[in-house]
Amino acid sequence: MNKNLKNYIIKSDIPDDLKEYLSKSKNTYNLLSMKIIDDIELIYLEFNTLYIFDLSEFNSIIIESLHKKDKYSYFYNYVKKMLKIYLNVDSEKKSRSESELDTFIGMVKYDFSNDIESYIRKFLSAIKDYENDGNKKSLLLAHRLVGIIFILFKLYPENKYSYLFPQIIKKIEKFNTDD
């Protein structure tokens, strides 16, 4: 293979397995040109940006198309058509939003009511730390924990610690008037 073409393949932005095949295969030597590599790179960029797909399938379709290239003078159009017909793709946007939805559903299924006691303990500890050393970080943590506890009490109003909420609010308000 021409050394310039081999270097051009190696520097191109195409999948590594395809680079290796194209640069080492003796079967593709007569089928390649810099224009063909540019076409492959452009197609890969488009598909990689817009879709989620199996790289092995993509590479296979590119290689098959190369071997049929002598029958088709418009390689770029032919490859795109073959990829659209044979490559299984998922929309990048759809997959990301589905993933986010799955994460959210997992969070909704989790029963946070079991965590209320833990957050109350952390709140009381942060207040105690602030009372002992006056560290503003402890007070900030206490405020953040009150926010979490507030949300948990709204989500689980019938929890066994609901009677403590007014006391927690009084305790944090005491520190809001200080300084």
matplotlib code that plots the C-alpha trace (Angstrom):
import matplotlib.pyplot as plt

x = [0.0, 1.1, 2.8, 1.0, -2.4, -1.6, -0.6, -3.8, -5.9, -4.1, -4.6, -8.3, -11.1, -12.7, -13.0, -9.7, -10.7, -11.6, -8.3, -6.4, -8.3, -7.9, -4.2, -3.3, -5.7, -4.2, -7.8, -8.6, -5.4, -6.8, -10.1, -8.9, -8.2, -7.9, -11.3, -12.8, -11.2, -12.6, -16.1, -15.8, -14.7, -17.5, -20.1, -18.7, -18.7, -22.4, -23.5, -21.3, -22.8, -26.4, -26.8, -25.8, -24.9, -22.7, -19.3, -18.7, -21.8, -20.8, -17.3, -18.7, -21.0, -18.2, -15.9, -18.7, -19.4, -15.8, -15.7, -18.8, -17.5, -16.3, -20.0, -21.0, -19.3, -20.9, -19.4, -20.6, -24.2, -24.1, -22.6, -25.1, -27.9, -26.5, -26.0, -29.5, -30.9, -28.8, -27.3, -29.4, -29.3, -30.9, -31.3, -28.6, -31.2, -33.8, -31.3, -30.0, -33.6, -34.6, -31.5, -32.4, -36.0, -34.8, -32.6, -35.6, -37.9, -35.3, -35.2, -39.0, -39.2, -36.7, -38.4, -36.7, -38.9, -36.3, -33.8, -35.7, -34.2, -30.7, -31.2, -32.6, -29.6, -27.2, -29.2, -29.0, -25.2, -24.6, -26.5, -24.5, -21.3, -22.3, -23.2, -19.9, -17.5, -19.5, -18.3, -20.6, -20.1, -22.0, -24.8, -24.9, -25.1, -27.9, -29.9, -29.3, -30.5, -33.6, -34.4, -34.0, -36.1, -38.8, -39.1, -39.1, -41.9, -43.9, -43.4, -44.1, -46.4, -47.4, -43.9, -43.2, -41.0, -43.5, -44.1, -40.5, -40.7, -42.0, -39.2, -36.6, -38.0, -37.9, -34.3, -33.1, -35.0, -33.2, -29.9, -31.4, -31.8, -28.2, -25.4]
y = [0.0, 3.5, 5.0, 8.3, 6.6, 4.4, 7.5, 9.2, 6.3, 6.2, 10.0, 9.9, 10.1, 6.7, 3.7, 2.2, -1.3, 0.0, 1.9, -1.2, -3.3, -0.7, -0.1, -3.8, -5.5, -6.4, -6.9, -3.2, -1.9, -1.1, 0.0, 2.9, 6.5, 9.6, 10.7, 7.4, 7.8, 11.3, 10.0, 7.3, 9.9, 12.2, 9.4, 8.2, 11.7, 12.1, 8.8, 9.0, 12.5, 11.6, 8.0, 5.2, 2.1, -1.0, -0.1, -3.6, -3.4, 0.0, -1.3, -4.4, -2.3, 0.0, -2.9, -4.6, -1.4, -1.0, -4.3, -3.4, 0.0, -0.8, -1.3, 2.1, 5.2, 7.2, 5.5, 8.1, 7.9, 4.1, 3.7, 6.1, 4.1, 0.8, 2.1, 3.5, 0.2, -2.2, -0.4, -0.6, 2.8, 4.6, 8.3, 9.8, 12.2, 9.5, 7.2, 10.0, 11.1, 7.4, 7.0, 10.1, 8.8, 5.4, 7.1, 9.3, 6.2, 4.4, 7.3, 7.5, 3.8, 4.2, 4.7, 7.7, 7.5, 5.2, 8.0, 10.6, 9.5, 9.6, 13.2, 14.3, 12.8, 14.6, 17.9, 17.6, 16.8, 19.9, 22.1, 20.7, 21.3, 24.9, 25.5, 24.1, 25.8, 28.4, 27.0, 28.5, 25.4, 23.4, 26.0, 25.9, 22.1, 22.3, 24.6, 22.2, 19.3, 21.2, 21.6, 17.9, 17.0, 19.5, 17.7, 14.3, 15.3, 16.7, 13.4, 11.2, 13.2, 10.1, 9.1, 8.3, 11.5, 14.0, 15.3, 16.5, 18.9, 21.9, 21.4, 21.3, 24.5, 26.3, 25.1, 26.4, 29.7, 30.3, 30.5, 32.7, 35.5, 35.2, 37.3]
z = [0.0, -0.7, 2.4, 2.0, 1.8, 4.8, 6.9, 5.7, 6.9, 10.3, 10.8, 9.8, 12.2, 11.7, 14.1, 15.1, 14.0, 10.5, 10.4, 11.1, 8.5, 5.8, 6.5, 6.7, 4.3, 0.9, -0.5, -0.2, -1.6, -5.1, -3.7, -1.6, -2.3, -0.2, -1.4, -0.3, 3.2, 3.3, 2.5, 5.2, 7.7, 6.8, 7.1, 10.4, 11.8, 10.9, 12.3, 15.4, 16.2, 15.6, 16.6, 18.9, 16.9, 16.8, 15.5, 14.2, 12.1, 10.8, 9.9, 8.2, 6.0, 5.1, 4.1, 2.1, 0.3, -0.5, -2.2, -4.3, -5.0, -8.5, -9.4, -8.0, -9.0, -6.1, -3.1, -0.5, -1.5, -1.8, 1.7, 3.3, 1.7, 2.9, 6.4, 6.6, 5.4, 7.4, 10.4, 13.6, 15.1, 18.1, 18.3, 20.6, 22.0, 22.7, 24.4, 26.7, 27.7, 28.3, 30.5, 32.5, 32.8, 34.0, 36.7, 37.8, 38.0, 40.1, 42.5, 42.7, 43.5, 46.3, 49.7, 51.2, 54.3, 55.8, 55.5, 57.6, 60.9, 59.4, 58.2, 61.5, 63.3, 60.9, 61.4, 65.2, 65.0, 62.7, 65.2, 68.1, 66.2, 65.5, 69.2, 70.3, 67.9, 66.0, 62.6, 59.9, 57.8, 60.4, 60.3, 56.5, 56.6, 59.1, 56.8, 53.9, 56.0, 57.0, 53.3, 52.7, 55.8, 54.7, 51.3, 52.9, 55.3, 52.4, 50.5, 53.5, 55.8, 57.8, 58.8, 62.4, 62.9, 61.6, 65.1, 65.2, 62.3, 64.2, 66.7, 63.9, 62.4, 65.8, 66.3, 63.0, 63.3, 66.6, 64.7, 61.9, 64.4, 65.7, 64.3]

ax = plt.figure().add_subplot(projection="3d")
ax.plot(x, y, z, "-o")
ax.set_aspect("equal")
plt.show()
